[in-house]
């Protein structure tokens, strides 16, 4: 509370200065009243029409508080019928006539004989008249005019109260309204600058400021404001209307001309002050502007009453805002050698809090820009280090972004791009620029060697140019005296491979592998051994390659082209014959002759071999009726899971091929009936036993009665001639009965 009382006492002692400074431009026109024409009778009694005449005036104003030795000339009355011969007399009447204002009846000049005070009386109304000097007959009708007392700044402004008291809470924001003071001025507010008031602080700065109602405008803008944002408005008063009252605003002076601008709002006739460029509280906290207001349209008749403009001072205070940290540079470029060990320092970024609080800063890397996490940063000092060795040949530049945020307010952060260049180290040996392959024509020993290279080679190096060219080509030391080929360095990063001899033959050797050593110009130099393949080829007399195949060469020496074609044709024909033969063998041949009826026998047909009937036991192998799984005497059932595992019965042996069929079948039927584990194979034994007690009886013919007395085969007679044999055998029941 002590600080509050001291602050209140300071406010009591606060002195505010108020002085006059006009901001509104006064505009007036010289009124020109005039007499109107009237009818007058002539000497002959005629009514004469006189031309229009009127008064001529020079001035209608008189300045107040004039203290000169001579009377003040207020104006001059003059009629256009006055020819200057002294026959016209001017008469003045009205307020102050004869006492304050006197007139020369010959010239019409009006003078003020006393000092006038506008604050006592602002204007006087007078009457002017022109009469004949001899007869006092009016020559013009009386005309009324007004003499205004022109104001001068002879009255100081006065506050409505001698002392003002106000309170303000502690820690109030900048711009908080404390109190409003008002002063007045007795001078004319509509003319000149005498009654325009400007307020200013005499004591209490810089903690308090006064916002001027007129004269000085106090404004404020935050340092966080963006260009184009409105700062405040000023307004000049103009009593005129229409286009005569239009006002335009301009900044004509001040230390903030580059940072602020003003535009005119023609709807409200206000000047809008806007931010042109960002401001910084820490750099400069206040700016001053001189704003001019001027009429858009000026009547040339009243140009002498100008200037039709006024100026005002605008003071703009910059308010502090919590700003994000600022990096000392807009971007950073650092360098680091490739293959540097993890933890190598790349560089440093630095930011600071521009606010007065100067909050501590913490740094971090935007991991969206460092997905492979090549770098790390010290959050306190901003040093960037590597986390793994870098490869320039893989990535020569790495771009990351670094954040700087206030420790106490993480939302206030800044971002800066950091480009890191990976410096080259000579860690790559040069290699062939392409998979080169050379060709040399076979020739005899007597043919001179060619001066043309077999092949021209070049190299590539993944390292930078400083560690790459120039390349040096040579043969390995162990074959430096190679009898077949040599390498000549062209000293332009290329080399030519030449033959040292002639007489190359494909029959002796058709392929040569030549090792070539390539070294770079780095420090230390790197080298690699590359193998060049050189083929011996057949060429024509002009050196044009024909063939590089040794086998083709041998065939060409023993056989002609025609012989080769004949051999190929024979091979194709043989292949066609083989294909046709295989195709025909796979096709099934149908019998061309229908067997005679007597050749149709009841027999089991296997493998397209027809037997001779039931008594023909030589036409087939009886062993096919045997179950292969039952050869050893044990036949497992696969359709059911037996409750007991039966052991195979001893003594069962496969029947020999010469056994009688009837005995064989009966034996298998008995085995199937007595063995519950025997599988239901699709053979004749499956149907040997159908069980007992079925209503339908057995469907098997094996246990059928030997007589056919209960069967009727007469329907076979209706099956056609192809079944006539069967019909005769089974359908002649009566015949057999009769024979028996």
MOHUVEN-V273375 format. One record per backbone hydrogen bond with DSSP energy under -1.0 kcal/mol. NH is the residue of the N-H (numbers start at 0). CO is the residue of the C=O. Records with the same first field share a line. If there is no record, write none. Layout:
NH->CO / CO
//
This chain:
4->0
5->1
6->2
7->3
8->4
9->5
10->6
11->7
12->8
16->199
18->197
20->195
39->47
41->45
44->41
47->39
55->77
61->147
63->149
64->115
71->111
73->109
74->109
76->107
79->53
81->78
88->130
89->104
90->128
92->126
94->124
96->93
97->100
99->95
100->95
101->110
103->108
107->103
109->74
110->101
111->71
112->99
119->116
120->116
123->146
125->144
126->92
127->142
128->90
130->88
131->136
132->86
135->131
138->129
139->129
142->127
144->125
146->123
147->59
148->121
149->61
153->151
157->183
159->181
175->172
183->157
197->18
199->16
201->14
202->14
206->203
207->203
215->213
216->312
218->314
220->316
222->318
224->221
227->274
228->225
230->272
231->272
233->270
243->240
244->241
245->242
247->293
249->291
251->289
252->289
255->287
259->255
260->273
262->271
264->269
268->264
269->264
270->233
271->262
272->231
273->260
274->228
275->258
276->258
283->279
286->315
288->313
289->252
290->311
291->249
292->309
293->247
294->307
295->245
301->298
302->299
304->301
305->302
308->306
309->292
311->290
312->214
313->288
314->216
315->286
316->218
317->284
318->220
322->320
325->351
327->349
331->416
333->418
335->420
337->422
338->389
339->336
342->385
343->340
345->383
346->383
348->381
351->325
361->404
362->378
363->402
365->400
368->365
372->369
375->384
377->382
381->377
383->346
384->375
385->343
386->373
394->390
397->419
399->417
401->415
402->363
403->413
404->361
405->411
406->359
411->408
412->410
413->403
415->401
417->399
418->331
419->397
420->333
421->395
422->335
426->424
430->459
432->457
435->433
437->532
439->534
441->536
442->503
453->496
456->494
459->430
466->463
471->518
473->516
478->475
479->476
481->478
485->497
487->495
489->493
494->456
495->487
496->454
497->485
499->483
508->504
511->533
513->531
515->529
516->473
517->527
518->471
519->525
520->467
527->517
529->515
531->513
533->511
534->437
535->509
536->439
537->546
539->543
542->539
545->537
546->537
552->548
553->549
554->550
555->551
556->552
557->553
558->554
563->559
564->560
565->561
566->562
567->563
568->564
569->565
570->566
571->567
572->568
573->569
574->570
575->571
576->572
577->573
578->574
579->575
580->576
581->577
582->578
583->579
584->580
585->581
598->595
599->596
602->600
605->608
608->605
616->614
623->620
624->621
625->622
629->626
632->629
651->648
658->655
663->659
664->660
665->661
666->662
667->663
668->664
669->665
670->666
671->667
672->668
673->669
674->670
677->674
680->678
682->680
685->682
687->684
710->707
715->712
716->713
717->714
718->715
722->719
723->720
726->722
727->723
728->724
729->725
730->726
732->730
735->731
736->732
737->733
738->734
739->735
//
